[in-house]
Amino acid sequence: MLCFIQWPCVMTMTKLNNYRQIIGYSYLLYIVVIVPVSLLHELGHTAVCSVGGYQFRIWLDFRGGHSICYGILGNNSVIAAMGGIFGLLASLGILAIWYCFSKKIVALAVVSLALALDQGLKIFLEVFFPRQYSAGIFDLLITILQIISVALFAIYFARKQREKSNHLSLHKELGLDT
């Protein structure tokens, strides 16, 4: 029998389109938000440098954001960690905006959680593996993690939306909605 005639198949296509839409919007938003979060990440590094009275430089290229502190500070782990902490705070800020103002824009939650995971990993790598991180050894791993985490968080939230929608439909059918 043809798919477009069968009701379950139509429902499956609707669900699939919902997943695609959430994943698509999430990736689009991630591409838009990654630059400002990367700059905030680098600002975290340079904030420590600036407090120490040193000059610094921040720039973006195809690999992401970068910064240089023109001075030697006593605790390089603090400089390394502060980038990820600033990025993590930015990510959690996006999550707070989603939670407080509009839980309908699911892509905000997806992107904020994927960025938070990314920034947490960067804190770990920059503090414990600074030379390898600076050399770009982890770039491919981080990129793969970013791509996969956006998809997995999008699928998770799409399923949650579907469950909520199914729950509301059931309440309507049973006459329990208020």
Helices and strands as residue ranges (DSSP letters): G 3-5, H 7-51, E 55-61, E 64-70, H 76-101, H 106-128, H 130-135, H 139-173
